[in-house]
Amino acid sequence: MDVVNKVLPESETRPEISHDDGDRERFAHYVQKDKITESAVTGNPVIALCGKVWVPNRDPKKFPVCPECKKAYEELMK
Ligand SMILES: [Zn+2]
């Protein structure tokens, strides 16, 4: 396969929606994209940049980005 091995950071990490019971936890957390793919196959939980662990679902609703994830993401980009 002719794969271009150049991936922008934004496509490496993308927000996913947490699916906790409490509404106060409804944030979009940043997770590595391949972890999300893996989780979709295995059903295993993923770990967000902020340390949150949950099983992502495909809820298309928009939630605010988790402030802790955003901060961690900005740190990574330095
Ligand atoms: Zn987060």
N, CA, C, O and the ligand as a Tripos MOL2 file, in Angstrom:
@<TRIPOS>MOLECULE
protein
  313   311    79     0     0
PROTEIN
NO_CHARGES

@<TRIPOS>ATOM
      1 N           0.8240   -1.1980    0.0000 N.3       1 MET1
      2 CA          0.0000    0.0000    0.0000 C.3       1 MET1
      3 C           0.8630    1.2550    0.0000 C.2       1 MET1
      4 O           1.8680    1.3320    0.7060 O.2       1 MET1
      5 N           0.4750    2.1930   -0.7670 N.am      2 ASP2
      6 CA          1.2000    3.4500   -0.8330 C.3       2 ASP2
      7 C           0.6090    4.4330    0.1680 C.2       2 ASP2
      8 O          -0.2800    5.2200   -0.1560 O.2       2 ASP2
      9 N           1.1120    4.3670    1.3630 N.am      3 VAL3
     10 CA          0.5740    5.2150    2.4150 C.3       3 VAL3
     11 C           1.4950    6.4010    2.6580 C.2       3 VAL3
     12 O           2.6950    6.2420    2.8830 O.2       3 VAL3
     13 N           0.9260    7.5550    2.6080 N.am      4 VAL4
     14 CA          1.7040    8.7460    2.9230 C.3       4 VAL4
     15 C           1.8020    8.8670    4.4400 C.2       4 VAL4
     16 O           0.8020    9.0570    5.1320 O.2       4 VAL4
     17 N           3.0190    8.7530    4.9340 N.am      5 ASN5
     18 CA          3.1980    8.7250    6.3790 C.3       5 ASN5
     19 C           3.3580   10.1370    6.9350 C.2       5 ASN5
     20 O           4.3640   10.4590    7.5670 O.2       5 ASN5
     21 N           2.3800   10.9450    6.6960 N.am      6 LYS6
     22 CA          2.4220   12.3070    7.2130 C.3       6 LYS6
     23 C           1.0230   12.6680    7.6810 C.2       6 LYS6
     24 O           0.1290   12.9320    6.8770 O.2       6 LYS6
     25 N           0.8570   12.6730    8.9460 N.am      7 VAL7
     26 CA         -0.4660   12.9070    9.5050 C.3       7 VAL7
     27 C          -0.4520   14.1630   10.3650 C.2       7 VAL7
     28 O           0.3910   14.3170   11.2490 O.2       7 VAL7
     29 N          -1.3630   15.0270   10.1040 N.am      8 LEU8
     30 CA         -1.4650   16.2310   10.9070 C.3       8 LEU8
     31 C          -1.9470   15.8850   12.3060 C.2       8 LEU8
     32 O          -2.7240   14.9490   12.4890 O.2       8 LEU8
     33 N          -1.4870   16.6370   13.2830 N.am      9 PRO9
     34 CA         -1.9000   16.3570   14.6640 C.3       9 PRO9
     35 C          -3.4170   16.3330   14.8390 C.2       9 PRO9
     36 O          -3.9510   15.5420   15.6170 O.2       9 PRO9
     37 N          -4.0880   17.1910   14.1210 N.am     10 GLU10
     38 CA         -5.5460   17.2670   14.2960 C.3      10 GLU10
     39 C          -6.2390   15.9730   13.9060 C.2      10 GLU10
     40 O          -7.2940   15.6350   14.4440 O.2      10 GLU10
     41 N          -5.6340   15.2440   12.9560 N.am     11 SER11
     42 CA         -6.2600   14.0010   12.5420 C.3      11 SER11
     43 C          -5.8020   12.8290   13.4050 C.2      11 SER11
     44 O          -6.3750   11.7410   13.3460 O.2      11 SER11
     45 N          -4.7630   13.0620   14.2090 N.am     12 GLU12
     46 CA         -4.3140   12.0340   15.1330 C.3      12 GLU12
     47 C          -5.2240   11.9670   16.3460 C.2      12 GLU12
     48 O          -5.4710   10.9010   16.9090 O.2      12 GLU12
     49 N          -5.7050   13.1140   16.7230 N.am     13 THR13
     50 CA         -6.5050   13.1990   17.9250 C.3      13 THR13
     51 C          -7.7730   13.9600   17.6140 C.2      13 THR13
     52 O          -7.7340   15.0280   17.0030 O.2      13 THR13
     53 N          -8.8770   13.4200   18.0260 N.am     14 ARG14
     54 CA        -10.1220   14.1220   17.7700 C.3      14 ARG14
     55 C         -11.0460   13.9690   18.9640 C.2      14 ARG14
     56 O         -10.9420   13.0140   19.7340 O.2      14 ARG14
     57 N         -11.9380   14.9130   19.1020 N.am     15 PRO15
     58 CA        -12.8370   14.8120   20.2430 C.3      15 PRO15
     59 C         -13.8340   13.6750   20.0830 C.2      15 PRO15
     60 O         -14.3530   13.4330   18.9930 O.2      15 PRO15
     61 N         -14.0870   12.9970   21.1630 N.am     16 GLU16
     62 CA        -15.1480   12.0000   21.1940 C.3      16 GLU16
     63 C         -16.0540   12.3060   22.3780 C.2      16 GLU16
     64 O         -15.6500   12.9680   23.3340 O.2      16 GLU16
     65 N         -17.2420   11.8290   22.3000 N.am     17 ILE17
     66 CA        -18.2120   12.1680   23.3280 C.3      17 ILE17
     67 C         -18.1900   11.1400   24.4420 C.2      17 ILE17
     68 O         -18.2540    9.9350   24.2000 O.2      17 ILE17
     69 N         -18.0990   11.6310   25.6550 N.am     18 SER18
     70 CA        -18.2130   10.7210   26.7840 C.3      18 SER18
     71 C         -19.6750   10.3820   26.9890 C.2      18 SER18
     72 O         -20.5690   11.1380   26.6100 O.2      18 SER18
     73 N         -19.8920    9.2580   27.5810 N.am     19 HIS19
     74 CA        -21.2680    8.7850   27.6740 C.3      19 HIS19
     75 C         -21.5980    8.3840   29.1100 C.2      19 HIS19
     76 O         -22.1390    7.3100   29.3760 O.2      19 HIS19
     77 N         -21.2570    9.2760   30.0070 N.am     20 ASP20
     78 CA        -21.5930    9.0040   31.3970 C.3      20 ASP20
     79 C         -23.0710    9.2800   31.6380 C.2      20 ASP20
     80 O         -23.7560    9.8880   30.8150 O.2      20 ASP20
     81 N         -23.5320    8.8230   32.7710 N.am     21 ASP21
     82 CA        -24.9390    9.0030   33.0930 C.3      21 ASP21
     83 C         -25.2830   10.4500   33.4120 C.2      21 ASP21
     84 O         -26.3630   10.9390   33.0810 O.2      21 ASP21
     85 N         -24.3290   11.1310   34.0700 N.am     22 GLY22
     86 CA        -24.6100   12.4990   34.4860 C.3      22 GLY22
     87 C         -24.4200   13.4940   33.3570 C.2      22 GLY22
     88 O         -23.4480   13.4090   32.6060 O.2      22 GLY22
     89 N         -25.3340   14.4260   33.2350 N.am     23 ASP23
     90 CA        -25.2320   15.4210   32.1760 C.3      23 ASP23
     91 C         -24.0040   16.3120   32.3430 C.2      23 ASP23
     92 O         -23.4520   16.8210   31.3680 O.2      23 ASP23
     93 N         -23.5900   16.4880   33.5870 N.am     24 ARG24
     94 CA        -22.4510   17.3670   33.8200 C.3      24 ARG24
     95 C         -21.1750   16.8170   33.2200 C.2      24 ARG24
     96 O         -20.1980   17.5470   33.0520 O.2      24 ARG24
     97 N         -21.1760   15.5190   32.8920 N.am     25 GLU25
     98 CA        -19.9850   14.9150   32.3070 C.3      25 GLU25
     99 C         -20.0190   14.9240   30.7840 C.2      25 GLU25
    100 O         -19.1590   14.3360   30.1280 O.2      25 GLU25
    101 N         -20.9970   15.5810   30.2440 N.am     26 ARG26
    102 CA        -21.1250   15.5480   28.7890 C.3      26 ARG26
    103 C         -20.1580   16.5070   28.1190 C.2      26 ARG26
    104 O         -20.5040   17.6370   27.7750 O.2      26 ARG26
    105 N         -18.9530   16.0320   27.9470 N.am     27 PHE27
    106 CA        -17.9470   16.7880   27.2280 C.3      27 PHE27
    107 C         -17.3940   15.9500   26.0920 C.2      27 PHE27
    108 O         -17.4340   14.7190   26.1190 O.2      27 PHE27
    109 N         -16.8760   16.6490   25.0930 N.am     28 ALA28
    110 CA        -16.1300   15.9630   24.0440 C.3      28 ALA28
    111 C         -14.6790   15.8840   24.4800 C.2      28 ALA28
    112 O         -14.0180   16.9080   24.6500 O.2      28 ALA28
    113 N         -14.1860   14.6720   24.6620 N.am     29 HIS29
    114 CA        -12.8130   14.4780   25.1090 C.3      29 HIS29
    115 C         -11.9290   14.1120   23.9300 C.2      29 HIS29
    116 O         -12.3660   13.4650   22.9780 O.2      29 HIS29
    117 N         -10.6920   14.5330   24.0120 N.am     30 TYR30
    118 CA         -9.7440   14.1900   22.9560 C.3      30 TYR30
    119 C          -9.1600   12.8030   23.1930 C.2      30 TYR30
    120 O          -8.6880   12.4780   24.2830 O.2      30 TYR30
    121 N          -9.2070   12.0000   22.1400 N.am     31 VAL31
    122 CA         -8.6780   10.6370   22.1910 C.3      31 VAL31
    123 C          -7.9430   10.3560   20.8890 C.2      31 VAL31
    124 O          -8.3420   10.8420   19.8300 O.2      31 VAL31
    125 N          -6.8890    9.5870   20.9630 N.am     32 GLN32
    126 CA         -6.1820    9.1950   19.7490 C.3      32 GLN32
    127 C          -7.1110    8.4160   18.8340 C.2      32 GLN32
    128 O          -7.8500    7.5290   19.2610 O.2      32 GLN32
    129 N          -7.0480    8.7770   17.5730 N.am     33 LYS33
    130 CA         -7.9940    8.2290   16.6040 C.3      33 LYS33
    131 C          -7.8910    6.7100   16.4910 C.2      33 LYS33
    132 O          -8.9070    6.0220   16.3850 O.2      33 LYS33
    133 N          -6.6710    6.1910   16.5130 N.am     34 ASP34
    134 CA         -6.5490    4.7340   16.3650 C.3      34 ASP34
    135 C          -7.0540    4.0010   17.6000 C.2      34 ASP34
    136 O          -7.4230    2.8290   17.5260 O.2      34 ASP34
    137 N          -7.0700    4.6970   18.7400 N.am     35 LYS35
    138 CA         -7.6400    4.0840   19.9360 C.3      35 LYS35
    139 C          -9.1590    3.9610   19.7970 C.2      35 LYS35
    140 O          -9.7700    2.9920   20.2480 O.2      35 LYS35
    141 N          -9.7420    4.9690   19.1630 N.am     36 ILE36
    142 CA        -11.1880    4.9350   18.9380 C.3      36 ILE36
    143 C         -11.5440    3.7990   17.9900 C.2      36 ILE36
    144 O         -12.5120    3.0660   18.1940 O.2      36 ILE36
    145 N         -10.7280    3.6760   16.9470 N.am     37 THR37
    146 CA        -10.9380    2.5950   15.9830 C.3      37 THR37
    147 C         -10.8240    1.2400   16.6770 C.2      37 THR37
    148 O         -11.6270    0.3350   16.4500 O.2      37 THR37
    149 N          -9.8050    1.1260   17.5300 N.am     38 GLU38
    150 CA         -9.5770   -0.1080   18.2570 C.3      38 GLU38
    151 C         -10.7660   -0.4220   19.1640 C.2      38 GLU38
    152 O         -11.2240   -1.5610   19.2600 O.2      38 GLU38
    153 N         -11.2440    0.6270   19.8210 N.am     39 SER39
    154 CA        -12.3640    0.4500   20.7360 C.3      39 SER39
    155 C         -13.6190    0.0040   20.0060 C.2      39 SER39
    156 O         -14.4020   -0.7940   20.5200 O.2      39 SER39
    157 N         -13.8020    0.5320   18.7940 N.am     40 ALA40
    158 CA        -14.9770    0.1590   18.0010 C.3      40 ALA40
    159 C         -14.9540   -1.3280   17.6790 C.2      40 ALA40
    160 O         -16.0000   -1.9630   17.5460 O.2      40 ALA40
    161 N         -13.7400   -1.8780   17.5550 N.am     41 VAL41
    162 CA        -13.5870   -3.2930   17.2330 C.3      41 VAL41
    163 C         -13.6830   -4.1460   18.4870 C.2      41 VAL41
    164 O         -14.3920   -5.1520   18.5140 O.2      41 VAL41
    165 N         -12.9580   -3.7350   19.5320 N.am     42 THR42
    166 CA        -12.8340   -4.5690   20.7210 C.3      42 THR42
    167 C         -13.8900   -4.2730   21.7820 C.2      42 THR42
    168 O         -14.1970   -5.1210   22.6190 O.2      42 THR42
    169 N         -14.4430   -3.0570   21.7380 N.am     43 GLY43
    170 CA        -15.3900   -2.6700   22.7720 C.3      43 GLY43
    171 C         -14.7100   -2.2190   24.0500 C.2      43 GLY43
    172 O         -15.3680   -1.9510   25.0550 O.2      43 GLY43
    173 N         -13.3860   -2.1370   24.0070 N.am     44 ASN44
    174 CA        -12.6520   -1.6910   25.1890 C.3      44 ASN44
    175 C         -12.7680   -0.1830   25.3590 C.2      44 ASN44
    176 O         -12.9110    0.5470   24.3790 O.2      44 ASN44
    177 N         -12.7060    0.2770   26.5900 N.am     45 PRO45
    178 CA        -12.7460    1.7250   26.8290 C.3      45 PRO45
    179 C         -11.4920    2.4140   26.3160 C.2      45 PRO45
    180 O         -10.4360    1.7960   26.1850 O.2      45 PRO45
    181 N         -11.6230    3.6900   26.0320 N.am     46 VAL46
    182 CA        -10.4680    4.4930   25.6150 C.3      46 VAL46
    183 C         -10.1010    5.4460   26.7470 C.2      46 VAL46
    184 O         -10.9000    5.6940   27.6490 O.2      46 VAL46
    185 N          -8.8890    5.9730   26.6860 N.am     47 ILE47
    186 CA         -8.4360    6.9390   27.6810 C.3      47 ILE47
    187 C          -8.2250    8.2860   26.9990 C.2      47 ILE47
    188 O          -7.4250    8.4140   26.0730 O.2      47 ILE47
    189 N          -8.9520    9.2720   27.4730 N.am     48 ALA48
    190 CA         -8.8150   10.6120   26.9110 C.3      48 ALA48
    191 C          -7.5340   11.2650   27.3940 C.2      48 ALA48
    192 O          -6.8770   10.7720   28.3100 O.2      48 ALA48
    193 N          -7.1890   12.3750   26.7670 N.am     49 LEU49
    194 CA         -5.9740   13.0930   27.1580 C.3      49 LEU49
    195 C          -6.0230   13.5180   28.6160 C.2      49 LEU49
    196 O          -4.9880   13.5890   29.2790 O.2      49 LEU49
    197 N          -7.2100   13.7980   29.1150 N.am     50 CYS50
    198 CA         -7.3510   14.2420   30.5030 C.3      50 CYS50
    199 C          -7.3540   13.0750   31.4750 C.2      50 CYS50
    200 O          -7.3830   13.2720   32.6900 O.2      50 CYS50
    201 N          -7.3230   11.8560   30.9390 N.am     51 GLY51
    202 CA         -7.2930   10.6910   31.8070 C.3      51 GLY51
    203 C          -8.6410   10.0130   31.9620 C.2      51 GLY51
    204 O          -8.7430    8.9680   32.6050 O.2      51 GLY51
    205 N          -9.6850   10.6060   31.3720 N.am     52 LYS52
    206 CA        -11.0070   10.0190   31.4700 C.3      52 LYS52
    207 C         -11.0710    8.7210   30.6730 C.2      52 LYS52
    208 O         -10.5840    8.6420   29.5450 O.2      52 LYS52
    209 N         -11.6690    7.7260   31.2670 N.am     53 VAL53
    210 CA        -11.8100    6.4250   30.6160 C.3      53 VAL53
    211 C         -13.2810    6.1550   30.3630 C.2      53 VAL53
    212 O         -14.1030    6.2280   31.2760 O.2      53 VAL53
    213 N         -13.6060    5.8440   29.1190 N.am     54 TRP54
    214 CA        -14.9870    5.4670   28.8120 C.3      54 TRP54
    215 C         -15.0360    4.7850   27.4560 C.2      54 TRP54
    216 O         -14.0700    4.8150   26.6930 O.2      54 TRP54
    217 N         -16.1610    4.1770   27.1730 N.am     55 VAL55
    218 CA        -16.3450    3.5490   25.8730 C.3      55 VAL55
    219 C         -17.0470    4.5570   24.9570 C.2      55 VAL55
    220 O         -18.1910    4.9310   25.2150 O.2      55 VAL55
    221 N         -16.3740    4.9950   23.8970 N.am     56 PRO56
    222 CA        -16.9860    5.9870   23.0120 C.3      56 PRO56
    223 C         -18.1580    5.4020   22.2290 C.2      56 PRO56
    224 O         -18.1610    4.2260   21.8630 O.2      56 PRO56
    225 N         -19.1170    6.2240   21.9920 N.am     57 ASN57
    226 CA        -20.1920    5.8100   21.0950 C.3      57 ASN57
    227 C         -20.2360    6.7980   19.9330 C.2      57 ASN57
    228 O         -19.4070    7.7050   19.8540 O.2      57 ASN57
    229 N         -21.1740    6.6280   19.0590 N.am     58 ARG58
    230 CA        -21.1830    7.4860   17.8800 C.3      58 ARG58
    231 C         -22.2920    8.5210   17.9570 C.2      58 ARG58
    232 O         -23.0050    8.7590   16.9820 O.2      58 ARG58
    233 N         -22.4240    9.1130   19.0840 N.am     59 ASP59
    234 CA        -23.4070   10.1720   19.2530 C.3      59 ASP59
    235 C         -22.9510   11.4150   18.4980 C.2      59 ASP59
    236 O         -21.9070   11.9870   18.8100 O.2      59 ASP59
    237 N         -23.7240   11.8270   17.5160 N.am     60 PRO60
    238 CA        -23.3010   12.9700   16.7020 C.3      60 PRO60
    239 C         -23.5520   14.3240   17.3430 C.2      60 PRO60
    240 O         -23.1610   15.3560   16.7980 O.2      60 PRO60
    241 N         -24.1980   14.3220   18.4900 N.am     61 LYS61
    242 CA        -24.4870   15.5950   19.1410 C.3      61 LYS61
    243 C         -23.2130   16.3420   19.4830 C.2      61 LYS61
    244 O         -22.1670   15.7520   19.7530 O.2      61 LYS61
    245 N         -23.3340   17.6440   19.4640 N.am     62 LYS62
    246 CA        -22.1500   18.4490   19.7650 C.3      62 LYS62
    247 C         -22.1210   18.8190   21.2380 C.2      62 LYS62
    248 O         -23.0980   19.2920   21.8180 O.2      62 LYS62
    249 N         -20.9600   18.5800   21.8070 N.am     63 PHE63
    250 CA        -20.7430   18.9470   23.1980 C.3      63 PHE63
    251 C         -19.5170   19.8510   23.2650 C.2      63 PHE63
    252 O         -18.6740   19.8240   22.3690 O.2      63 PHE63
    253 N         -19.4200   20.6360   24.3000 N.am     64 PRO64
    254 CA        -18.2170   21.4590   24.4480 C.3      64 PRO64
    255 C         -17.0040   20.5760   24.6870 C.2      64 PRO64
    256 O         -17.1020   19.5230   25.3170 O.2      64 PRO64
    257 N         -15.8680   21.0100   24.1810 N.am     65 VAL65
    258 CA        -14.6340   20.2460   24.3720 C.3      65 VAL65
    259 C         -14.2220   20.3230   25.8310 C.2      65 VAL65
    260 O         -14.2310   21.3930   26.4410 O.2      65 VAL65
    261 N         -13.8640   19.1860   26.3710 N.am     66 CYS66
    262 CA        -13.4040   19.0940   27.7460 C.3      66 CYS66
    263 C         -12.2290   20.0510   27.9620 C.2      66 CYS66
    264 O         -11.2350   19.9670   27.2400 O.2      66 CYS66
    265 N         -12.3190   20.9460   28.9250 N.am     67 PRO67
    266 CA        -11.2450   21.9230   29.1530 C.3      67 PRO67
    267 C          -9.9040   21.2660   29.4760 C.2      67 PRO67
    268 O          -8.8520   21.7630   29.0750 O.2      67 PRO67
    269 N          -9.9450   20.1700   30.1870 N.am     68 GLU68
    270 CA         -8.6960   19.4860   30.5530 C.3      68 GLU68
    271 C          -8.0410   18.8490   29.3430 C.2      68 GLU68
    272 O          -6.8190   18.8740   29.1950 O.2      68 GLU68
    273 N          -8.8700   18.2740   28.4740 N.am     69 CYS69
    274 CA         -8.3470   17.6870   27.2390 C.3      69 CYS69
    275 C          -7.7490   18.7650   26.3530 C.2      69 CYS69
    276 O          -6.6870   18.5810   25.7570 O.2      69 CYS69
    277 N          -8.4370   19.8850   26.2770 N.am     70 LYS70
    278 CA         -7.9890   20.9870   25.4350 C.3      70 LYS70
    279 C          -6.6210   21.4710   25.9060 C.2      70 LYS70
    280 O          -5.7250   21.7330   25.1030 O.2      70 LYS70
    281 N          -6.4830   21.5820   27.2020 N.am     71 LYS71
    282 CA         -5.2270   22.0230   27.7950 C.3      71 LYS71
    283 C          -4.1080   21.0170   27.5010 C.2      71 LYS71
    284 O          -3.0020   21.3930   27.1110 O.2      71 LYS71
    285 N          -4.4150   19.7500   27.6940 N.am     72 ALA72
    286 CA         -3.4300   18.6930   27.4480 C.3      72 ALA72
    287 C          -3.0370   18.6620   25.9750 C.2      72 ALA72
    288 O          -1.8740   18.4560   25.6300 O.2      72 ALA72
    289 N          -4.0220   18.8670   25.1260 N.am     73 TYR73
    290 CA         -3.7720   18.8700   23.6860 C.3      73 TYR73
    291 C          -2.8580   20.0180   23.2950 C.2      73 TYR73
    292 O          -1.9390   19.8490   22.4940 O.2      73 TYR73
    293 N          -3.1140   21.1760   23.8610 N.am     74 GLU74
    294 CA         -2.2770   22.3420   23.5820 C.3      74 GLU74
    295 C          -0.8500   22.1210   24.0900 C.2      74 GLU74
    296 O           0.1130   22.5760   23.4740 O.2      74 GLU74
    297 N          -0.7270   21.4250   25.2050 N.am     75 GLU75
    298 CA          0.6030   21.0890   25.7300 C.3      75 GLU75
    299 C           1.3520   20.1930   24.7500 C.2      75 GLU75
    300 O           2.5490   20.3700   24.5240 O.2      75 GLU75
    301 N           0.6450   19.2380   24.1750 N.am     76 LEU76
    302 CA          1.2520   18.3060   23.2250 C.3      76 LEU76
    303 C           1.7370   19.0220   21.9740 C.2      76 LEU76
    304 O           2.7260   18.6280   21.3560 O.2      76 LEU76
    305 N           1.0310   20.0700   21.6190 N.am     77 MET77
    306 CA          1.3300   20.7710   20.3780 C.3      77 MET77
    307 C           2.5010   21.7330   20.5040 C.2      77 MET77
    308 O           2.9450   22.2980   19.5050 O.2      77 MET77
    309 N           3.0040   21.9270   21.7120 N.am     78 LYS78
    310 CA          4.1080   22.8730   21.9100 C.3      78 LYS78
    311 C           5.4230   22.3410   21.3220 C.2      78 LYS78
    312 O           6.4520   23.0120   21.4020 O.2      78 LYS78
    313 ZN        -11.3080   15.2680   28.7760 Zn       79 ZN79
@<TRIPOS>BOND
     1     1     2 1
     2     2     3 1
     3     3     4 2
     4     3     5 am
     5     5     6 1
     6     6     7 1
     7     7     8 2
     8     7     9 am
     9     9    10 1
    10    10    11 1
    11    11    12 2
    12    11    13 am
    13    13    14 1
    14    14    15 1
    15    15    16 2
    16    15    17 am
    17    17    18 1
    18    18    19 1
    19    19    20 2
    20    19    21 am
    21    21    22 1
    22    22    23 1
    23    23    24 2
    24    23    25 am
    25    25    26 1
    26    26    27 1
    27    27    28 2
    28    27    29 am
    29    29    30 1
    30    30    31 1
    31    31    32 2
    32    31    33 am
    33    33    34 1
    34    34    35 1
    35    35    36 2
    36    35    37 am
    37    37    38 1
    38    38    39 1
    39    39    40 2
    40    39    41 am
    41    41    42 1
    42    42    43 1
    43    43    44 2
    44    43    45 am
    45    45    46 1
    46    46    47 1
    47    47    48 2
    48    47    49 am
    49    49    50 1
    50    50    51 1
    51    51    52 2
    52    51    53 am
    53    53    54 1
    54    54    55 1
    55    55    56 2
    56    55    57 am
    57    57    58 1
    58    58    59 1
    59    59    60 2
    60    59    61 am
    61    61    62 1
    62    62    63 1
    63    63    64 2
    64    63    65 am
    65    65    66 1
    66    66    67 1
    67    67    68 2
    68    67    69 am
    69    69    70 1
    70    70    71 1
    71    71    72 2
    72    71    73 am
    73    73    74 1
    74    74    75 1
    75    75    76 2
    76    75    77 am
    77    77    78 1
    78    78    79 1
    79    79    80 2
    80    79    81 am
    81    81    82 1
    82    82    83 1
    83    83    84 2
    84    83    85 am
    85    85    86 1
    86    86    87 1
    87    87    88 2
    88    87    89 am
    89    89    90 1
    90    90    91 1
    91    91    92 2
    92    91    93 am
    93    93    94 1
    94    94    95 1
    95    95    96 2
    96    95    97 am
    97    97    98 1
    98    98    99 1
    99    99   100 2
   100    99   101 am
   101   101   102 1
   102   102   103 1
   103   103   104 2
   104   103   105 am
   105   105   106 1
   106   106   107 1
   107   107   108 2
   108   107   109 am
   109   109   110 1
   110   110   111 1
   111   111   112 2
   112   111   113 am
   113   113   114 1
   114   114   115 1
   115   115   116 2
   116   115   117 am
   117   117   118 1
   118   118   119 1
   119   119   120 2
   120   119   121 am
   121   121   122 1
   122   122   123 1
   123   123   124 2
   124   123   125 am
   125   125   126 1
   126   126   127 1
   127   127   128 2
   128   127   129 am
   129   129   130 1
   130   130   131 1
   131   131   132 2
   132   131   133 am
   133   133   134 1
   134   134   135 1
   135   135   136 2
   136   135   137 am
   137   137   138 1
   138   138   139 1
   139   139   140 2
   140   139   141 am
   141   141   142 1
   142   142   143 1
   143   143   144 2
   144   143   145 am
   145   145   146 1
   146   146   147 1
   147   147   148 2
   148   147   149 am
   149   149   150 1
   150   150   151 1
   151   151   152 2
   152   151   153 am
   153   153   154 1
   154   154   155 1
   155   155   156 2
   156   155   157 am
   157   157   158 1
   158   158   159 1
   159   159   160 2
   160   159   161 am
   161   161   162 1
   162   162   163 1
   163   163   164 2
   164   163   165 am
   165   165   166 1
   166   166   167 1
   167   167   168 2
   168   167   169 am
   169   169   170 1
   170   170   171 1
   171   171   172 2
   172   171   173 am
   173   173   174 1
   174   174   175 1
   175   175   176 2
   176   175   177 am
   177   177   178 1
   178   178   179 1
   179   179   180 2
   180   179   181 am
   181   181   182 1
   182   182   183 1
   183   183   184 2
   184   183   185 am
   185   185   186 1
   186   186   187 1
   187   187   188 2
   188   187   189 am
   189   189   190 1
   190   190   191 1
   191   191   192 2
   192   191   193 am
   193   193   194 1
   194   194   195 1
   195   195   196 2
   196   195   197 am
   197   197   198 1
   198   198   199 1
   199   199   200 2
   200   199   201 am
   201   201   202 1
   202   202   203 1
   203   203   204 2
   204   203   205 am
   205   205   206 1
   206   206   207 1
   207   207   208 2
   208   207   209 am
   209   209   210 1
   210   210   211 1
   211   211   212 2
   212   211   213 am
   213   213   214 1
   214   214   215 1
   215   215   216 2
   216   215   217 am
   217   217   218 1
   218   218   219 1
   219   219   220 2
   220   219   221 am
   221   221   222 1
   222   222   223 1
   223   223   224 2
   224   223   225 am
   225   225   226 1
   226   226   227 1
   227   227   228 2
   228   227   229 am
   229   229   230 1
   230   230   231 1
   231   231   232 2
   232   231   233 am
   233   233   234 1
   234   234   235 1
   235   235   236 2
   236   235   237 am
   237   237   238 1
   238   238   239 1
   239   239   240 2
   240   239   241 am
   241   241   242 1
   242   242   243 1
   243   243   244 2
   244   243   245 am
   245   245   246 1
   246   246   247 1
   247   247   248 2
   248   247   249 am
   249   249   250 1
   250   250   251 1
   251   251   252 2
   252   251   253 am
   253   253   254 1
   254   254   255 1
   255   255   256 2
   256   255   257 am
   257   257   258 1
   258   258   259 1
   259   259   260 2
   260   259   261 am
   261   261   262 1
   262   262   263 1
   263   263   264 2
   264   263   265 am
   265   265   266 1
   266   266   267 1
   267   267   268 2
   268   267   269 am
   269   269   270 1
   270   270   271 1
   271   271   272 2
   272   271   273 am
   273   273   274 1
   274   274   275 1
   275   275   276 2
   276   275   277 am
   277   277   278 1
   278   278   279 1
   279   279   280 2
   280   279   281 am
   281   281   282 1
   282   282   283 1
   283   283   284 2
   284   283   285 am
   285   285   286 1
   286   286   287 1
   287   287   288 2
   288   287   289 am
   289   289   290 1
   290   290   291 1
   291   291   292 2
   292   291   293 am
   293   293   294 1
   294   294   295 1
   295   295   296 2
   296   295   297 am
   297   297   298 1
   298   298   299 1
   299   299   300 2
   300   299   301 am
   301   301   302 1
   302   302   303 1
   303   303   304 2
   304   303   305 am
   305   305   306 1
   306   306   307 1
   307   307   308 2
   308   307   309 am
   309   309   310 1
   310   310   311 1
   311   311   312 2
@<TRIPOS>SUBSTRUCTURE
     1 MET1         2 RESIDUE 1 A MET
     2 ASP2         6 RESIDUE 1 A ASP
     3 VAL3        10 RESIDUE 1 A VAL
     4 VAL4        14 RESIDUE 1 A VAL
     5 ASN5        18 RESIDUE 1 A ASN
     6 LYS6        22 RESIDUE 1 A LYS
     7 VAL7        26 RESIDUE 1 A VAL
     8 LEU8        30 RESIDUE 1 A LEU
     9 PRO9        34 RESIDUE 1 A PRO
    10 GLU10       38 RESIDUE 1 A GLU
    11 SER11       42 RESIDUE 1 A SER
    12 GLU12       46 RESIDUE 1 A GLU
    13 THR13       50 RESIDUE 1 A THR
    14 ARG14       54 RESIDUE 1 A ARG
    15 PRO15       58 RESIDUE 1 A PRO
    16 GLU16       62 RESIDUE 1 A GLU
    17 ILE17       66 RESIDUE 1 A ILE
    18 SER18       70 RESIDUE 1 A SER
    19 HIS19       74 RESIDUE 1 A HIS
    20 ASP20       78 RESIDUE 1 A ASP
    21 ASP21       82 RESIDUE 1 A ASP
    22 GLY22       86 RESIDUE 1 A GLY
    23 ASP23       90 RESIDUE 1 A ASP
    24 ARG24       94 RESIDUE 1 A ARG
    25 GLU25       98 RESIDUE 1 A GLU
    26 ARG26      102 RESIDUE 1 A ARG
    27 PHE27      106 RESIDUE 1 A PHE
    28 ALA28      110 RESIDUE 1 A ALA
    29 HIS29      114 RESIDUE 1 A HIS
    30 TYR30      118 RESIDUE 1 A TYR
    31 VAL31      122 RESIDUE 1 A VAL
    32 GLN32      126 RESIDUE 1 A GLN
    33 LYS33      130 RESIDUE 1 A LYS
    34 ASP34      134 RESIDUE 1 A ASP
    35 LYS35      138 RESIDUE 1 A LYS
    36 ILE36      142 RESIDUE 1 A ILE
    37 THR37      146 RESIDUE 1 A THR
    38 GLU38      150 RESIDUE 1 A GLU
    39 SER39      154 RESIDUE 1 A SER
    40 ALA40      158 RESIDUE 1 A ALA
    41 VAL41      162 RESIDUE 1 A VAL
    42 THR42      166 RESIDUE 1 A THR
    43 GLY43      170 RESIDUE 1 A GLY
    44 ASN44      174 RESIDUE 1 A ASN
    45 PRO45      178 RESIDUE 1 A PRO
    46 VAL46      182 RESIDUE 1 A VAL
    47 ILE47      186 RESIDUE 1 A ILE
    48 ALA48      190 RESIDUE 1 A ALA
    49 LEU49      194 RESIDUE 1 A LEU
    50 CYS50      198 RESIDUE 1 A CYS
    51 GLY51      202 RESIDUE 1 A GLY
    52 LYS52      206 RESIDUE 1 A LYS
    53 VAL53      210 RESIDUE 1 A VAL
    54 TRP54      214 RESIDUE 1 A TRP
    55 VAL55      218 RESIDUE 1 A VAL
    56 PRO56      222 RESIDUE 1 A PRO
    57 ASN57      226 RESIDUE 1 A ASN
    58 ARG58      230 RESIDUE 1 A ARG
    59 ASP59      234 RESIDUE 1 A ASP
    60 PRO60      238 RESIDUE 1 A PRO
    61 LYS61      242 RESIDUE 1 A LYS
    62 LYS62      246 RESIDUE 1 A LYS
    63 PHE63      250 RESIDUE 1 A PHE
    64 PRO64      254 RESIDUE 1 A PRO
    65 VAL65      258 RESIDUE 1 A VAL
    66 CYS66      262 RESIDUE 1 A CYS
    67 PRO67      266 RESIDUE 1 A PRO
    68 GLU68      270 RESIDUE 1 A GLU
    69 CYS69      274 RESIDUE 1 A CYS
    70 LYS70      278 RESIDUE 1 A LYS
    71 LYS71      282 RESIDUE 1 A LYS
    72 ALA72      286 RESIDUE 1 A ALA
    73 TYR73      290 RESIDUE 1 A TYR
    74 GLU74      294 RESIDUE 1 A GLU
    75 GLU75      298 RESIDUE 1 A GLU
    76 LEU76      302 RESIDUE 1 A LEU
    77 MET77      306 RESIDUE 1 A MET
    78 LYS78      310 RESIDUE 1 A LYS
    79 ZN79       313 GROUP 0 **** ****
